Structures are given as structure tokens and as C-alpha cells.
Amino acid sequence: MLHWRDHHALQTVVHVAVESALARISDDAVADVLSEIRQAVLDALDSQSSVTFALPTATPSGCVELHPAVVQSPPDKFDTKPGAPRARCIELPESLSLERSKVVFALATPAASPGVPRRVLDLSPEPTPSSSRVLAEPPANKLSLLARMHDSPTLARIHGSLSLPARVHDSHTCNHLSREILRSIFFYLPSSTHGFFDLMQASHVCRLWRSCILKHAALWSTIRGLSAAEYRHLVTIMSRTKDVPVDLQIDLRSRPLCSPRALGLSIQRHIYHIRHLEIFLGSGQVHEWYALAQGLVELEAPILESCTIWFPTGIPLPPMLFNRAAPRLKSFSAHLELLPDICPALRNVECFEALYATRHPTETELARVTALFPALTSLILDLPPIVTEVGSAGLVLLPHLKSLRVTDSNSRTGVSVVLPVLDLLKYSRLGKLQILTPSEATLQALRSAMSHIQSLYILHAPDSKAQIGIQGDPETLCISFLSSPMKWIDGVLQHQGILRGLTGLHVGMSMRSSDWEQLFAATFPALYTLTLYICDYRSSALVVLLDYTSAKWHLPALRNLTICDREPVLDLEPFARPTVSAVSLTRFIVDTLQLGSVKAKMQLMLTMDGVGFEENLSGPETEALRCVVAGLTCRNYPC
């Protein structure tokens, strides 16, 4: 019978197969694929002499199958009584329910995304042969070691110490996979609660797997979300990265048991290949900050692209940050109180984000921003600074500023807070303006100034009655109605000067029927791109929009229609996998959209971004939709 190491090798490959299947097929077919994989694994485990094992491949039906390859089970080395029957490390009932099978084989949907590189692995240095610590010990109750992965006290102690077994045996099952395939599997190995737990389990399978994990530096290149036990080994983790670019996140707010001085020295040794750096400290962790800061001032950061320092105190950053040189640093985030008067390493920063503030910043602090970041093109303020003098606009000059995001106070005095800031930054030159939680007074004041702004995005709080966004690049004016904008939409739609030059329109899925009627009644002669956002599976607005055939929408210049599941600025995860009916979408394009001539209809490009069809992708309904558009593109298709 299979040893637990061979079972873990098989289970790891099945993890990858399931992850691939979940990314390719619909929810209705997931159960069938899981059953097929599960049955193949059960057949392999029930075999007394051999197991069929190979990399999973896709069948023409979209399911995953395992190709045969005869692999002998290694002898059990843990039987102590001569003549005793060989103990099975895995015992399964004859009939498994769906939920029980998911537990036994860990076939639930993985938490990690396949598109994101695997978090780095934390393993202690290779132990000496004299060590007596052995992980490959059969469980006392003969249950699968993997089935108790998250609740085993033994494994919890192992994870806490982050040590390797002294005896790592060869496994015939694992040796059928090349190092290149193994490395790809480890990159997509799903993450459990702790960042390194799954890779630690994989490293216990055999010498080949252990060697691949320890020596492949790219597996260690993303260090974030560490547990308290893993922080004690952060120095070892950093040493495993070798010279590959590293994304490093250090969060000491939970006060893990680690040496800040050792962390600072490790940052100093590896600063030359750190690409993204994030440091989070509590307001009372002054000692930890000074220890970490020692590693940020001695050497240059040649490849550092972004840096975030969360430390809500009045202690400024050292002027010698990164030894005065970070040539590729383009994005910087920190509290305004941390900014020093002089810091040459920040002179190339193009995007600065002021982190959470408890008070409105002063004009002096805003002037310090302009002095530190002469190349600034994007500014994000948590709270707008209070401008005391109208004539102080000459104190602030950001000649390259193109984008501004500011949070209004959302009160009756909001207009007196935001608008002077816009004057201070000479907002008439801005190509993109984002205002979060604006007051009604701010909205009314902005209406008269919209001709100066090419791209405007406004996001309200959940309890607000109005919500509107106007967004796009500096060359394109795009209006985005994210929910029920009430009277604010009326004013925009009546502003024919804006609508005549409007080339892009983004429409959310939370509008009322009356809002759609007003929108359909408007004329957009130059509208080239139409984007519809769908945030859930069955949106009420979806029925209103796609089945609203009594009205006609005149869009003679429309050439691109996009239906997506994410609003670009917020970029929130959708509640479910949204779908639309291909039949309703065909009727919407043919009957509702008035694109002029038949030739214009055949020039329309349809893009489905993260949104699927209720019907089969290759069914007759979808084929009929293809016949009324010039092309159909599916990106991030949920099935």
C-alpha cells in the first residue's frame, strides 16, 4: 500500500489538477470533475501492488484524468513487530460522501490564486544526519496524516519550530516528475492558513522535492502574511531568496517574537534586490522602528519600485533613506507626519499616497509634499488639507500633477474644505480627479467646473443618496454611473456640452428604471466605448437593461461594448460569478442599441471580462450572438 509520502505526492498533483479544473469549468461541472479525480485516487489507494499515477491532463469533455504509470509502493519501515501485518497509513471507508472526500483528499477550492506567485517557503537549514527528529512517523490511529493537516498537535509543533525531518526518504512515485514540473507545481501549491505550511509538507515527501524547494529561489520571492512562528525565521527566509527580486512585507503590529535588529540587518543585506517593501508598525513601537531604520539608510535600493511605511507617529523618516538613492522608486506611501524636509531618495516618486490621518493636514505639510516629490503625477490624500488663505495658492506648485484623489468631509462645510484644495493645486490642469464621500455642496460646486476636468470620479459612502463617477484617461472623457445618482445625473445629462464630446460611458448595475429612461433619452453622438458593470449573479438592473426593449438608445459611433465584473477604481471582488443570457444580450444589441446602419452593427466588438453566459459557450444561443457582432472576446471567463 502507498506510504503517506507517496499519498502526499499524489495529493499535491491532484491539487493542481483541481485548481486548473475550477478555473476552466462552470460550477455545475465541478462536482463531476472532482468525482472523476477522486475515483482515480481511490482506485490507486485501493491497489495492493501498484498505483496508476501521472500528471493529470484534460479530456475532450473538459474533465481531468490520470494516465497510468506503474509505481511500486515503498516498503513500510515503521513496523516493529516481526510478522505483523503491514499497517496502512491511510484508511478510507468504502463509500465516501462529497464533503468527507474533500476533507480526506483536500480537494476544496484553493485559497491562493494561480496567477499570483507562491509565497516564499520557510525551512530551517538542512539538519545533520545525527539528528533524531523524524517526521515520517505513522499516526497512532492510522488515519491519514494529510486529513489531520490543520488540527494535528504534532504538525502544529512541527510548524511552530519550522524544522525539517532528519530522514527524508526517496519516493518512487515522486521521481516520475521532473524538476521543472515540480517547480511549476510548487508555484501553484495552494496556501493554507500559514504561508509555508503546504510547502513544508511537500518538502517532507522525498529528497528530490526537498532539494527543489530549498534551492529554487523564486519560490521564496514573495514574503508576506507571515505567522508569528515564521517571523522568527525571516532571516533564513531572506537568505533563501539569493539574488532574485523580492517582495517583502514586515508587519510587527502583532508583536511577533523576533529580533527587530536582526530584521534590520537582514533588510540591509538584501536591500539591493528588494523590489517592493512594506513595513507596518504600531504607534508605540519606536524601538522596533529605530532597529529597522538602521537597515534602510546604509545602502542604496537600486531596484526598489514601491515602498509603504505605516508608522503613525511624529518621528520623521531619516533624510539618508536608502543612502539617498532609489532610482526606480515610483510609488511611495506613508503618513504625512513621517515626511522629512529633505530626502533625495524620493525625488523620482510619481505617485504618493498619504495614509490614514486623524486630522486634516496643514498647508505646510502639503508644501513639503511638493518639495519632496517634484516629479509627482498622482496624489492621494486621506483628508484634504485646510487652506487658511486664498492667496496661498502660489505656495504650492505641482507642474506634473495629472491625478488627484481626495476624501471630502461629507458634511455641510465640505465645499469649504475641498474646493480651496482644488484651487491650491490648480485643478483646471488636472486630467483625473477622484473625490470620495463628497457633500452635496461639493457636487453642486463641481458641476459648474466640469469643463475644466477631463476625468472625474466621485464615490459616495454607502448611506449617501447620490453616486456618480466620471473617469478615463486624459484624452478620453468617461462618465460612470455606479448607482442611483438622483438629481446629479439630471444635471449632467442636461449638460449637452459634455455629452457631445463624450467618448466613453461606464454604467453600473444598481440604477433605477427611471435612471435608465433618462439615460436612454440622452444622445451620445461621439460615444465610442460602452462598459456595463455586473456585480452579482442576478442583478435587478440586468433585467431592466438587457430586457428593456421598448426604448431605443441612439449610439451611432459605438464600436466597443464591454461587460465586466469589476469596477476599475475600487477593483472589488464580485460576490459571485456573474452571468448574462446570450439571448437577452443579442436582443439588446439588435433592438435597443441604435447603431445606425447594418454595417455599423457589424463593426461592434463585444468583450466579456469576468462575466460568463448562462448558455453553453459553444451553444446555438452564443453562436447567434456572434452573428450580430464583429467579434467576441472572453477574458477571465468564469467557466
SVG drawing of the C-alpha trace seen along z (x, -y; Angstrom):
<svg xmlns="http://www.w3.org/2000/svg" viewBox="-42 -86 68 99">
<polyline fill="none" stroke="black" stroke-width="0.4" points="0.0,0.0 1.1,-3.6 3.2,-5.2 1.9,-8.6 4.7,-10.3 3.6,-8.8 0.0,-9.7 1.1,-13.3 2.8,-13.4 -0.3,-12.2 -2.5,-14.6 -0.2,-17.5 -0.6,-16.8 -4.3,-16.4 -4.5,-19.8 -3.0,-21.3 -5.5,-19.4 -8.5,-20.6 -7.2,-24.2 -6.9,-24.0 -10.4,-22.5 -12.0,-25.1 -10.5,-27.8 -11.8,-26.3 -15.2,-24.8 -18.5,-26.0 -19.9,-25.4 -22.3,-22.7 -19.5,-20.6 -17.1,-20.9 -18.7,-18.1 -18.3,-15.7 -14.6,-16.6 -14.0,-16.2 -15.7,-12.8 -13.7,-11.6 -10.4,-12.7 -11.5,-11.3 -12.4,-7.9 -9.0,-7.7 -7.2,-8.4 -9.4,-5.9 -8.6,-3.2 -4.9,-4.0 -5.0,-3.8 -7.0,-0.5 -4.5,1.1 -2.4,3.5 0.6,3.8 0.8,0.7 -0.8,-2.7 -1.6,-4.4 0.0,-7.8 1.0,-10.6 0.3,-14.2 -3.4,-15.0 -4.5,-16.1 -7.7,-17.4 -10.1,-15.1 -12.1,-16.4 -15.1,-16.9 -13.1,-19.2 -12.6,-16.7 -9.3,-15.7 -7.9,-12.2 -4.8,-10.5 -2.7,-8.4 -1.3,-5.1 2.3,-4.6 3.2,-1.7 4.8,-2.8 5.6,-0.3 4.9,-1.2 7.9,-1.6 8.3,0.8 6.9,-0.3 9.9,-1.0 8.0,-1.6 6.7,1.9 8.4,3.0 6.9,6.5 8.2,9.2 5.5,10.9 2.9,8.2 0.7,7.2 1.9,4.0 -0.1,1.1 -1.9,-1.1 -1.1,-4.8 -4.4,-5.7 -7.7,-4.0 -10.8,-5.1 -14.4,-3.9 -15.9,-2.1 -18.4,-4.9 -17.3,-8.5 -19.6,-11.5 -18.7,-14.5 -17.8,-16.6 -15.8,-13.7 -13.9,-13.2 -13.0,-16.8 -11.5,-16.5 -9.6,-13.3 -8.1,-14.5 -8.1,-18.2 -9.8,-18.9 -11.6,-22.1 -11.0,-25.2 -7.5,-26.5 -7.2,-29.9 -4.3,-31.1 -4.8,-32.4 -2.9,-30.6 -1.9,-34.0 -0.1,-35.1 3.4,-33.6 3.6,-31.3 4.5,-32.8 8.0,-32.0 8.9,-28.9 10.4,-29.0 12.5,-26.0 15.4,-25.7 18.9,-24.8 19.3,-21.2 19.7,-19.1 22.7,-16.9 22.4,-13.1 22.9,-12.7 19.6,-14.4 17.0,-12.1 13.9,-14.2 11.8,-12.2 8.6,-13.4 7.7,-10.3 6.0,-8.6 2.8,-6.7 -0.2,-8.2 -1.3,-6.3 -4.9,-5.9 -3.7,-5.1 -5.7,-8.0 -4.2,-9.9 -1.6,-12.5 -3.0,-14.8 -6.5,-14.5 -5.4,-15.9 -3.2,-18.6 -4.9,-21.6 -5.8,-20.1 -2.9,-17.8 -1.0,-18.9 2.1,-17.1 2.0,-19.1 1.3,-22.2 4.5,-21.7 6.4,-21.0 5.1,-24.1 6.0,-26.1 9.6,-25.0 9.8,-25.1 12.3,-22.3 12.9,-19.6 12.9,-15.8 16.3,-14.2 15.3,-11.3 13.8,-12.2 13.4,-9.1 13.4,-8.6 10.0,-8.1 9.5,-6.1 6.2,-7.9 7.8,-11.4 10.7,-10.5 8.5,-10.3 8.2,-14.1 11.0,-16.3 12.4,-19.2 10.7,-21.7 7.3,-20.1 7.8,-20.0 8.8,-23.7 5.6,-24.6 3.5,-22.5 5.1,-24.2 4.4,-27.7 0.6,-26.8 0.5,-24.8 -2.5,-26.2 -1.8,-28.2 -3.3,-27.1 -3.7,-29.3 0.1,-29.6 2.1,-30.7 4.7,-27.9 2.6,-25.0 1.9,-23.3 5.4,-23.7 6.7,-22.3 4.6,-19.2 5.7,-18.9 9.4,-19.1 8.8,-16.1 7.9,-13.8 11.3,-12.9 14.8,-14.2 14.0,-15.4 11.1,-17.6 13.1,-18.9 16.0,-19.8 13.7,-21.6 12.0,-23.6 15.2,-24.6 17.2,-25.5 14.6,-27.2 14.9,-30.8 11.8,-32.0 9.6,-30.1 10.8,-32.5 10.4,-35.7 7.1,-36.9 7.3,-37.2 4.0,-38.5 1.4,-37.3 3.9,-35.6 2.8,-33.9 4.4,-34.6 6.5,-31.4 7.6,-32.3 8.9,-35.7 11.5,-34.0 12.9,-32.5 12.7,-35.6 16.4,-35.9 16.6,-32.3 13.9,-33.0 15.7,-36.0 18.9,-34.0 17.0,-31.5 16.0,-34.2 19.6,-34.5 19.6,-37.3 16.0,-37.2 13.8,-40.3 11.9,-40.1 8.5,-41.5 8.9,-41.9 6.2,-42.7 7.1,-43.1 4.1,-43.6 5.2,-43.9 1.9,-45.3 1.0,-41.9 4.5,-41.9 5.8,-38.6 8.7,-37.1 11.6,-38.2 14.5,-40.5 13.9,-43.8 17.7,-44.4 18.2,-41.1 15.4,-42.0 17.1,-45.4 20.4,-43.7 18.7,-41.3 17.0,-44.1 20.3,-45.9 22.0,-42.7 19.2,-42.2 18.1,-45.8 19.9,-45.5 17.3,-43.0 14.2,-44.1 11.6,-45.2 8.6,-46.1 8.9,-46.9 6.1,-47.3 6.7,-48.0 3.8,-48.1 4.4,-49.3 2.2,-50.3 2.3,-53.8 4.2,-52.6 6.8,-50.6 9.5,-53.2 12.3,-50.8 11.4,-48.5 11.3,-51.4 14.8,-52.6 16.1,-49.0 14.6,-48.6 15.6,-52.0 19.3,-51.1 18.8,-48.7 17.2,-51.5 20.0,-54.1 23.3,-52.3 22.9,-51.1 21.1,-52.1 18.0,-50.4 18.7,-50.0 15.6,-48.0 13.1,-49.2 9.9,-50.2 7.4,-50.8 7.6,-51.4 5.0,-51.6 5.8,-52.7 2.9,-52.6 4.1,-54.2 1.5,-56.7 3.9,-58.8 5.5,-62.1 9.0,-60.6 10.2,-61.7 12.0,-59.4 15.7,-59.7 17.0,-62.1 19.6,-59.4 16.8,-56.9 18.2,-54.3 21.5,-56.1 20.0,-59.0 19.5,-56.8 16.4,-54.8 16.4,-55.5 13.4,-53.2 11.2,-54.2 8.0,-55.4 5.3,-54.8 5.6,-55.8 3.0,-55.6 3.4,-57.0 1.8,-59.2 2.3,-62.9 3.9,-63.3 6.7,-60.9 7.9,-63.1 11.2,-64.8 12.2,-68.2 14.9,-66.7 15.1,-63.1 16.9,-62.8 15.8,-59.1 12.2,-60.3 12.9,-62.7 11.8,-60.2 8.5,-59.3 5.5,-59.8 2.7,-58.5 2.4,-59.4 -0.4,-58.2 -0.9,-59.8 -2.0,-57.0 -4.7,-57.2 -4.9,-60.5 -6.7,-61.6 -6.6,-65.3 -6.6,-67.5 -3.0,-68.2 -1.8,-71.8 -0.6,-73.8 3.0,-73.4 2.7,-69.6 1.3,-69.9 4.1,-72.2 6.5,-69.6 5.0,-67.0 5.6,-69.2 9.2,-69.8 10.0,-66.1 8.2,-64.8 9.0,-67.2 8.0,-64.6 4.7,-63.8 1.9,-62.9 -0.6,-61.3 -1.5,-62.4 -3.8,-60.5 -4.9,-62.3 -6.8,-60.6 -8.1,-64.0 -7.8,-67.3 -5.6,-70.0 -7.3,-73.0 -6.5,-76.1 -6.5,-79.2 -5.5,-81.9 -6.8,-82.1 -3.6,-83.8 -1.5,-80.8 -2.1,-79.1 1.3,-80.3 3.0,-78.3 2.1,-75.0 3.1,-74.1 2.9,-70.6 3.6,-71.1 3.3,-67.4 0.2,-66.5 -2.4,-64.7 -4.4,-62.8 -5.8,-63.7 -7.8,-61.6 -9.1,-63.4 -11.7,-62.5 -14.3,-65.1 -15.5,-65.6 -19.1,-64.7 -20.5,-67.5 -22.1,-70.9 -18.7,-72.5 -17.3,-70.1 -17.3,-72.6 -15.1,-74.9 -12.7,-72.1 -12.3,-70.5 -12.7,-73.4 -9.9,-75.5 -7.6,-72.5 -8.5,-72.2 -7.7,-75.9 -4.5,-75.3 -3.4,-72.5 -4.7,-74.4 -7.3,-71.7 -8.0,-73.2 -4.9,-71.4 -5.9,-68.0 -6.7,-65.2 -8.2,-63.0 -10.0,-63.9 -11.4,-61.5 -13.5,-62.6 -14.6,-60.1 -17.7,-60.8 -18.3,-64.3 -21.0,-66.5 -23.9,-67.8 -22.4,-71.3 -19.2,-70.0 -21.1,-68.2 -23.1,-71.3 -19.9,-73.4 -18.1,-70.9 -21.0,-70.9 -20.0,-74.4 -16.4,-73.5 -16.7,-70.2 -15.5,-71.7 -12.0,-72.1 -11.8,-68.4 -11.3,-65.7 -11.7,-62.8 -13.8,-62.9 -14.5,-60.0 -16.8,-60.5 -17.5,-57.8 -20.1,-58.2 -20.4,-56.5 -23.0,-53.6 -25.5,-55.8 -25.3,-58.6 -28.2,-59.2 -26.1,-60.1 -23.3,-58.4 -21.6,-59.3 -18.2,-58.8 -16.6,-60.3 -13.4,-58.6 -11.0,-57.9 -7.6,-58.8 -6.6,-62.5 -7.5,-62.1 -10.9,-60.5 -13.8,-61.7 -15.8,-58.9 -18.9,-59.1 -19.5,-56.2 -22.9,-55.9 -22.2,-53.4 -25.6,-53.5 -28.7,-55.7 -27.3,-59.3 -30.6,-61.1 -30.5,-64.8 -26.8,-64.8 -27.4,-62.7 -30.1,-65.1 -27.7,-68.0 -25.1,-66.0 -27.5,-64.7 -28.8,-68.2 -25.2,-69.5 -25.2,-68.9 -21.7,-70.4 -20.3,-67.4 -22.4,-64.8 -21.4,-66.0 -17.8,-65.1 -18.3,-62.1 -16.4,-59.1 -16.7,-56.6 -19.6,-55.7 -19.4,-53.3 -22.7,-52.2 -23.1,-50.3 -25.8,-47.8 -27.6,-49.5 -29.6,-52.1 -33.4,-52.5 -35.7,-52.2 -36.2,-55.9 -32.4,-56.4 -32.3,-54.1 -35.1,-56.0 -33.2,-59.3 -30.0,-57.7 -31.7,-56.2 -33.3,-59.5 -29.9,-61.2 -28.0,-61.5 -24.3,-60.5 -23.1,-61.2 -19.4,-60.6 -19.7,-57.6 -17.2,-55.0 -17.0,-52.7 -19.8,-51.4 -18.9,-49.5 -21.5,-47.7 -20.6,-46.5 -22.3,-43.5 -21.5,-42.9 -23.6,-39.9 -25.3,-36.9 -28.8,-38.1 -28.8,-41.9 -32.2,-43.6 -30.7,-46.2 -29.6,-43.4 -33.2,-42.6 -34.0,-46.3 -31.1,-46.8 -31.0,-43.7 -34.8,-43.2 -35.6,-46.9 -36.7,-46.7 -39.3,-49.4 -36.8,-52.2 -34.1,-52.9 -30.6,-54.1 -29.0,-56.1 -25.3,-55.4 -24.2,-55.9 -20.4,-55.9 -20.4,-52.9 -17.7,-50.3 -16.8,-48.7 -19.2,-47.1 -17.7,-45.6 -19.5,-43.7 -17.2,-43.2 -17.5,-42.2 -15.1,-44.7 -15.2,-48.5 -11.7,-49.6 -11.0,-52.1 -12.3,-50.1 -11.4,-46.7 -13.6,-44.7 -14.1,-41.0 -17.5,-40.1 -20.0,-38.5 -20.4,-35.5 -19.6,-34.5 -21.9,-36.8 -23.5,-35.6 -25.8,-37.0 -28.1,-35.5 -26.8,-35.4 -30.4,-35.6 -31.1,-38.8 -27.7,-40.3 -28.4,-39.6 -31.8,-41.3 -30.2,-44.2 -27.7,-44.8 -30.2,-44.3 -33.2,-46.1 -32.2,-48.5 -28.9,-49.9 -29.4,-52.1 -26.1,-51.9 -27.2,-53.4 -26.6,-51.3 -26.3,-47.5 -22.6,-48.0 -22.1,-49.8 -23.7,-47.0 -21.3,-44.5 -18.4,-46.7 -19.3,-46.3 -16.7,-44.4 -18.1,-42.6 -15.9,-41.8 -16.9,-39.6 -14.5,-40.3 -15.1,-38.0 -18.7,-37.5 -20.0,-34.3 -23.0,-33.2 -26.0,-31.4 -26.0,-29.2 -23.2,-26.9 -20.3,-28.9 -20.5,-26.8 -24.3,-26.6 -26.6,-27.9 -27.6,-31.0 -24.0,-32.1 -23.4,-31.4 -26.4,-33.6 -24.8,-36.4 -21.6,-36.0 -23.5,-36.6 -24.6,-40.2 -21.2,-41.5 -17.9,-41.8 -16.0,-39.8 -16.5,-38.3 -13.6,-38.2 -13.8,-36.4 -11.3,-37.4 -11.1,-35.9 -14.0,-33.7 -15.5,-32.2 -16.1,-28.7"/>
</svg>
